[in-house]
Amino acid sequence: MILPDLAELLSLAAAARESALPLARLAQGSLQGSHLSAHRGRGLEFQEVRPYVAGDDVRAIDWRVTARRGRPHTKLFREERERPLWLLADLDPGMFFGTRRQTKSAVVVRACAFLAWVGFQMGDRVGAIIASGQEPRILPPRARERGVAELLGSLLDGQPTAPAVPTKDNLAKALRRLAHLARPGSAIIALSDFANLDEECGALWSALAAHSESRLLWVTDDLEEQGLPGGRYRVGLPGRSLAIDGERVRAAWQRAWQEREARLNRLAQQSGTLVVRLRTRESVPEALRESLQAWRFAA
């Protein structure tokens, strides 16, 4: 399996550009980017100066122009309405697993890169919480291409490259940080296998979803759902593996999978969040292009 590299992630810009991109346009302004409003007020970008009229905000009077021209003039601004898009990338060591085409961590990296390019091309400010290592890495939302490039580099730095011991609170740490950073009205997409989805994670996500547009991208591998075929296998980490019989453990394996699926579905129902499934056997750009057709973010 080939891990993502910078050249591949940069090439995803073309795939995103060729997509229908319904994240914003077909939803009439959802995931809004830098769309300039027509109303006149105190905004982010200076537009022009015109003669003062009754009702204008006196704080916007341009006193230099007023003195030069002998009558009051008002500064006009165009208000830049942006909606930050936060990507939560779960790159826990336990995500370095896959039996079809790519690892789950590779799916997360590729999907985050694709979505970041979509956001950039729509004019959105894209930020990320990259959950790997001891503490999540925070990339505040930025609107420029340089911000996407930094995000891509951080994804590559954070992706696991070999089997290692999974952590238990990687997802919870990331959600705690995001709860302090995401302001109401943000769009949030969490990408994970949600193996460590517990009550704390559920409460944090529900609180975020109550004030944001949210999506859960569930990354899975076929073997997780189906269980091992008949035969003897060694599973675990190098030096810490054990032999198991595929047929004997299949029922318990599938039970554990069904419990994970039920937890995620309950969270989605309680928080009003759409779950999109990404499988390791699929091409990430193709799978996301299909999913984007069904996404509808509220304006």
PLY file of the C-alpha trace (Angstrom):
ply
format ascii 1.0
element vertex 299
property float x
property float y
property float z
element edge 298
property int vertex1
property int vertex2
end_header
0.00 0.00 0.00
1.37 3.39 -1.02
1.16 6.16 1.55
0.02 9.60 0.34
2.78 12.04 -0.55
2.80 15.76 -1.25
2.66 15.36 -5.03
-0.51 13.28 -4.76
-2.18 15.67 -2.33
-1.37 18.64 -4.54
-2.84 16.81 -7.53
-6.15 16.48 -5.71
-6.73 20.19 -6.41
-7.61 19.27 -9.98
-9.98 16.52 -8.84
-11.73 18.97 -6.52
-11.98 21.59 -9.26
-13.57 19.09 -11.63
-16.18 18.08 -9.08
-19.70 19.47 -9.04
-18.81 21.19 -5.76
-22.31 21.24 -4.32
-21.02 21.92 -0.80
-21.80 25.56 -1.36
-23.33 26.45 -4.67
-26.22 23.99 -4.81
-27.12 24.69 -1.21
-27.61 28.42 -1.84
-24.69 29.68 0.16
-23.96 26.85 2.56
-20.34 26.61 3.66
-20.17 30.22 2.52
-16.82 31.50 1.45
-15.78 35.04 0.71
-19.09 36.20 -0.69
-19.40 39.96 -0.51
-22.77 41.21 0.66
-24.59 44.10 -0.95
-25.50 45.83 2.30
-23.46 48.79 3.34
-21.98 48.96 6.78
-18.82 48.49 8.80
-17.22 45.43 7.21
-13.82 44.02 6.44
-13.02 45.56 3.09
-13.12 49.26 2.14
-15.25 49.96 -0.92
-15.65 53.71 -1.57
-16.47 57.15 -0.16
-19.73 58.90 -1.00
-21.66 61.94 0.29
-23.27 61.46 3.68
-27.02 60.79 3.68
-29.44 60.73 6.60
-29.25 57.44 8.44
-25.57 56.73 7.75
-23.47 55.68 10.71
-21.67 58.81 11.90
-18.72 56.63 12.96
-18.07 55.96 9.28
-17.67 59.63 8.32
-14.41 60.23 6.48
-13.27 63.45 8.14
-10.38 64.10 5.77
-12.58 63.94 2.68
-15.27 65.93 4.53
-12.79 68.72 5.32
-11.40 68.74 1.78
-14.76 68.82 0.01
-16.64 70.98 2.48
-19.51 68.59 3.14
-19.86 65.27 5.02
-18.72 62.08 3.28
-19.13 58.50 4.48
-16.85 55.51 4.07
-18.55 52.44 2.65
-17.40 48.90 3.30
-18.17 45.56 1.76
-18.78 42.96 4.40
-16.96 39.72 3.81
-19.11 36.85 4.99
-17.05 33.77 5.65
-17.87 30.46 7.20
-14.90 28.56 8.59
-14.62 24.92 7.59
-12.96 22.77 10.26
-11.57 19.34 9.37
-10.94 16.98 12.27
-8.44 14.36 11.07
-8.07 11.31 13.31
-4.56 9.98 12.58
-4.24 7.79 15.63
-1.71 4.92 15.24
-4.68 2.53 15.25
-5.73 4.03 11.92
-2.69 2.42 10.28
-4.78 -0.55 9.18
-6.19 -1.64 5.87
-6.66 -4.76 3.79
-7.97 -3.18 0.59
-6.04 -0.62 -1.46
-5.00 1.72 1.40
-4.91 2.16 5.16
-7.62 4.00 7.06
-5.14 6.74 7.91
-4.38 7.17 4.20
-8.11 7.59 3.54
-8.25 10.35 6.17
-5.24 12.16 4.69
-6.55 11.97 1.13
-10.10 12.95 2.09
-8.93 15.93 4.17
-6.74 17.13 1.31
-9.59 16.80 -1.18
-12.03 18.66 1.10
-9.45 21.36 1.82
-9.06 21.98 -1.92
-12.84 22.07 -2.33
-13.06 24.65 0.44
-10.24 26.71 -1.03
-11.82 26.76 -4.48
-15.13 27.85 -2.97
-13.39 30.71 -1.18
-13.83 29.24 2.30
-11.41 29.50 5.19
-10.18 25.99 5.94
-8.73 24.92 9.28
-7.88 21.58 10.82
-7.39 19.66 14.03
-4.91 16.88 13.33
-5.17 14.27 16.05
-1.88 12.41 16.16
0.78 12.14 18.81
0.36 13.39 22.35
-1.54 16.59 21.54
-3.62 17.56 18.49
-2.07 20.00 16.06
-4.18 23.10 15.47
-4.28 24.86 12.10
-6.54 27.93 12.33
-8.85 28.54 9.35
-7.13 30.39 6.52
-8.43 31.42 3.12
-5.30 31.39 0.99
-3.55 28.63 -0.93
-0.63 28.85 1.47
-2.96 27.73 4.25
-3.94 24.63 2.28
-0.28 23.85 1.62
0.47 24.06 5.34
-2.46 21.77 6.07
-1.22 19.20 3.53
2.23 19.20 5.07
0.79 18.74 8.56
-1.34 15.82 7.40
1.72 14.10 5.94
3.77 14.78 9.08
0.99 13.43 11.28
0.08 10.28 9.39
1.24 6.99 10.96
3.77 5.12 8.86
3.97 1.82 10.75
1.87 -0.22 13.20
1.91 1.12 16.75
-0.13 0.95 19.94
-3.46 2.79 19.49
-4.36 5.53 21.97
-7.66 5.67 23.82
-8.32 9.40 23.98
-7.03 10.74 20.66
-10.51 11.61 19.40
-11.64 13.07 22.72
-8.59 15.37 22.90
-9.27 16.68 19.41
-12.95 17.32 20.16
-12.09 19.13 23.38
-9.80 21.49 21.50
-12.32 21.98 18.71
-15.05 22.80 21.24
-12.99 25.85 22.30
-12.09 26.93 18.77
-15.13 26.44 16.53
-17.46 29.38 16.73
-21.22 29.00 16.14
-22.05 28.78 12.46
-18.87 26.94 11.48
-18.93 23.84 9.31
-17.23 20.81 10.87
-16.29 17.52 9.23
-14.81 14.79 11.44
-12.91 11.95 9.74
-12.25 8.84 11.83
-13.04 5.16 12.26
-14.71 6.20 15.56
-13.32 3.13 17.30
-12.86 5.23 20.46
-16.23 6.93 20.35
-17.31 7.12 24.00
-19.78 9.17 26.06
-17.43 12.15 26.34
-16.86 12.20 22.58
-20.60 11.95 22.00
-21.36 14.85 24.35
-18.65 17.04 22.81
-19.80 16.31 19.27
-23.46 16.92 20.08
-22.58 20.30 21.60
-20.61 21.24 18.47
-23.31 20.01 16.11
-25.96 22.04 17.94
-24.35 25.27 16.72
-22.57 24.16 13.54
-23.17 22.37 10.28
-21.59 18.98 10.81
-20.70 15.77 8.99
-19.16 12.51 10.20
-16.95 10.72 7.66
-16.70 7.15 8.87
-13.59 5.38 7.56
-13.91 1.58 7.45
-12.20 -1.53 6.12
-14.14 -4.57 4.87
-12.31 -6.94 7.22
-13.56 -5.00 10.26
-17.16 -5.58 9.26
-16.91 -9.13 7.93
-14.38 -10.62 10.33
-11.54 -12.99 9.53
-12.15 -15.91 7.18
-11.57 -19.44 8.44
-7.97 -20.32 9.32
-5.22 -19.46 11.78
-3.83 -15.91 11.89
-1.40 -13.85 13.90
-2.81 -10.46 14.84
-1.47 -7.54 16.83
1.75 -5.56 16.75
5.25 -6.89 16.05
6.42 -8.61 19.22
2.94 -8.40 20.71
0.92 -10.62 18.39
-1.15 -13.68 19.15
-2.54 -16.56 17.15
-6.31 -16.71 16.66
-8.75 -18.90 14.78
-10.77 -16.82 12.32
-13.90 -18.93 12.49
-13.97 -19.08 16.31
-13.62 -15.33 16.82
-15.84 -14.20 13.93
-19.06 -13.92 15.96
-17.44 -11.79 18.67
-15.65 -9.76 16.00
-18.89 -8.98 14.20
-20.65 -8.22 17.49
-18.02 -5.62 18.33
-18.46 -4.10 14.88
-22.23 -3.90 15.26
-21.83 -2.17 18.62
-19.52 0.43 17.08
-21.95 0.99 14.22
-24.86 1.35 16.67
-22.94 3.92 18.79
-22.18 6.01 15.75
-25.73 5.82 14.43
-27.11 6.87 17.82
-24.79 9.85 17.90
-25.77 10.82 14.36
-29.46 10.62 15.22
-29.14 12.53 18.49
-26.99 15.29 16.98
-28.78 15.48 13.63
-25.55 14.69 11.79
-25.21 13.00 8.42
-22.80 10.03 8.37
-20.85 9.42 5.16
-18.94 6.16 4.90
-15.54 5.95 3.21
-14.11 2.48 2.60
-10.43 1.68 2.21
-11.15 -0.19 -1.04
-12.57 2.95 -2.70
-10.90 5.80 -4.53
-11.25 8.71 -2.14
-11.90 11.46 -4.75
-14.52 9.35 -6.52
-16.27 8.38 -3.28
-16.33 11.98 -2.06
-17.60 13.34 -5.36
-20.54 10.95 -5.06
-21.17 11.96 -1.46
-20.98 15.68 -2.21
-23.97 15.34 -4.51
-26.12 14.45 -1.50
-24.74 16.99 0.98
-26.92 19.95 1.82
-25.55 22.45 4.30
-28.04 24.96 5.61
-27.41 28.53 4.65
0 1
1 2
2 3
3 4
4 5
5 6
6 7
7 8
8 9
9 10
10 11
11 12
12 13
13 14
14 15
15 16
16 17
17 18
18 19
19 20
20 21
21 22
22 23
23 24
24 25
25 26
26 27
27 28
28 29
29 30
30 31
31 32
32 33
33 34
34 35
35 36
36 37
37 38
38 39
39 40
40 41
41 42
42 43
43 44
44 45
45 46
46 47
47 48
48 49
49 50
50 51
51 52
52 53
53 54
54 55
55 56
56 57
57 58
58 59
59 60
60 61
61 62
62 63
63 64
64 65
65 66
66 67
67 68
68 69
69 70
70 71
71 72
72 73
73 74
74 75
75 76
76 77
77 78
78 79
79 80
80 81
81 82
82 83
83 84
84 85
85 86
86 87
87 88
88 89
89 90
90 91
91 92
92 93
93 94
94 95
95 96
96 97
97 98
98 99
99 100
100 101
101 102
102 103
103 104
104 105
105 106
106 107
107 108
108 109
109 110
110 111
111 112
112 113
113 114
114 115
115 116
116 117
117 118
118 119
119 120
120 121
121 122
122 123
123 124
124 125
125 126
126 127
127 128
128 129
129 130
130 131
131 132
132 133
133 134
134 135
135 136
136 137
137 138
138 139
139 140
140 141
141 142
142 143
143 144
144 145
145 146
146 147
147 148
148 149
149 150
150 151
151 152
152 153
153 154
154 155
155 156
156 157
157 158
158 159
159 160
160 161
161 162
162 163
163 164
164 165
165 166
166 167
167 168
168 169
169 170
170 171
171 172
172 173
173 174
174 175
175 176
176 177
177 178
178 179
179 180
180 181
181 182
182 183
183 184
184 185
185 186
186 187
187 188
188 189
189 190
190 191
191 192
192 193
193 194
194 195
195 196
196 197
197 198
198 199
199 200
200 201
201 202
202 203
203 204
204 205
205 206
206 207
207 208
208 209
209 210
210 211
211 212
212 213
213 214
214 215
215 216
216 217
217 218
218 219
219 220
220 221
221 222
222 223
223 224
224 225
225 226
226 227
227 228
228 229
229 230
230 231
231 232
232 233
233 234
234 235
235 236
236 237
237 238
238 239
239 240
240 241
241 242
242 243
243 244
244 245
245 246
246 247
247 248
248 249
249 250
250 251
251 252
252 253
253 254
254 255
255 256
256 257
257 258
258 259
259 260
260 261
261 262
262 263
263 264
264 265
265 266
266 267
267 268
268 269
269 270
270 271
271 272
272 273
273 274
274 275
275 276
276 277
277 278
278 279
279 280
280 281
281 282
282 283
283 284
284 285
285 286
286 287
287 288
288 289
289 290
290 291
291 292
292 293
293 294
294 295
295 296
296 297
297 298
